[in-house]
């Protein structure tokens, strides 16, 4: 039987890039998200393009209480779970307003922990499976322009490394993805440097390859590896004075 | 946040705020400023430029494909190159395709694109079953040749001025092979190539490359290219229905402007003509090389340098084509304003509201932007108008409004219809401002 991938937050541009790649590789797909309209269009697209088996289910990352039942009533138990949802938010607004701040923290960290706990327990029991978490380069070091988002992603990165450590012995693969800039709606009004910016299609291809080779943690574009090494190693005394 | 955008010819460059959308509902909420839809930016001009643009590339889902009858329904932001990947392996082809596959379906409708088969199959609009448009009144309307037909005809070739094209349902062409049986015939001069076009109206695909810089006996020497979809037995079976994706080369940077001059273009043209060492050459080639020779060189527009270029495409009525082409080619010849790609084609009959094609010859040329060019093109416009022809809006960045109003016979009716569907001018472009289409 074909393998199934569950995509959490499946209506985003990055998720569409990922879904198309897994569909092209013969996976069946379960798309989970908040808007059935969007999911249905993506579902139709995957069926036409790749003749895939696709189903769509409603999922709200912030409705923590629903996560257990959501997962256990899925039409098909997944072999791969990819958590794509996240919220960049507005740093300045979130500094001033707790509600906006909480939404960033919940969307990028708490919501992901809540649903992946359920997935992890199931995979541990089944002794197999792959969990992919889309974290961010912003989680590697806090910067004034987006440290609320960044700190939530830092938490998520730590969570994933802990999960990897826990599940490795049970044959479950956990992978952290730090995409860097991706040409999506999230950054449609940001100017990003071309060589550092990937397309959703590249994200999908890179993630698929890394799932197959069981990588632990990846950047989508290799250039991010030296870039982040530099950023991590700038002494704090200097870093704090930079406009970043 | 504003950013600089331009279309394929890098002229003009406009500072614009860009929005995108996944669902019509979301789009309706986001459309707060007067804007124009913008697809993959492959037109040559200002039709899809304005201070606010709606980028449709994310609205790219293919919604249904009936591969028994060859009918596909998709969102307007999907690229033709994506569709080819889906339909060719299942035995279908685009009913009409322009010279690049990197355009969106919405762009194909808004420009009402034509291809090498115009004389047989008409333009893109001829194959549309129905489509939906978010108009300036805020409604999403379904239109076709029979339903809201005024909206349909004002949207086909209407340069995005009726609203945002959402979903398009259209008919495909059945094929047995992804290959094209091609015949190339050398024509010694303009009269000769026109005679060849007349003799070959039965061919499904026909187009000629023409050397604009030759004078005297070889004035208008050309290579006519004819094509038919190959049959099952003409292609190796493992390659029978194969879509292509890989590109070969990328032009890495903008060439300095001195690279392109009368001399280098002459050399290029001579080589291009000489490569056909026989008078007639037959071959079976993949559709990608036949329809999209330039797509294999990504970012070829950069050879024209940072200043950009303009493409100039006009059509002349059949009765005046010979005289008009001679007149215009002589002027180009004299100016030494050569073009790598001058493409000549005989259109079939078409008389739609605002679409470009009409029965007669169309010629498309590229000119790098330099001093004196725009004045020269204004002169050409006048000649085109005097011969009863017109300029293709998708390739226009500079025509004067008087020329437009004189040469598009249904312009006033078109203006009334867009007024009806967009009374508050929620859709506007640099082109519509320049041509005074929205007042």
Interface residues (C-beta under 8 A of the other chain):
Chain A: X11 X13 X35 X37 X38 X41 X42 X44 X45 X48 X49 X185 X188 X189 X190 X191
Chain B: X1 X3 X17 X18 X19 X20 X22 X23 X25 X55 X58 X60 X61 X62 X63 X64 X65 X72 X75 X85 X86
